[in-house]
């Protein structure tokens, strides 16, 4: 009978430790830390984008999209790093910054699509098809990761709401 009661008891979220303070769910911590790593990698990508823009002619089809690439990369670095660090420090402002990071990532994906489509004319079909396949793989991979990150940030938002209700500061 005792085992049946334990089975019917739903798990509590957020978890509370022995001191009574709220603890971030493991899924949230895992994806926030993973995104911190992605943001640090993005620092180097943003710097390479800036260096690459120096050598591109203003008449190049990717010159103007390159400016947007630098903008979105910078936004991902700034809002991603600050939002993720604030979430790990249990500051609710981090969720808002993380949502801006998500929007910047979507913007960066759209710029990537723009760049690939503007670089290839339809004259060489083999190269164009290869570029489209690579583009689709990039969009799918980044979309899956972004979906998991969105889920983690949504759980963090719920965590902060629940933690504020059960543990007012």
Secondary structure, DSSP 4 states (H G I P E B T S, - for coil): -HHHHHHHSPPPSSEE-TTS-EE--HHHHHHHHHHHHHHHHHHHHHHHHHHHHHTS-TTSTTHHHHHHHHHHHHHHHHHHHHHHHHHHTT-THHHHHHHHHHHHHHHHHHHHHHHHHHH--TTSHHHHHHHHHHHHHHHHHHHHHHHHHHHHHHHHHHHHHHHHHHS--
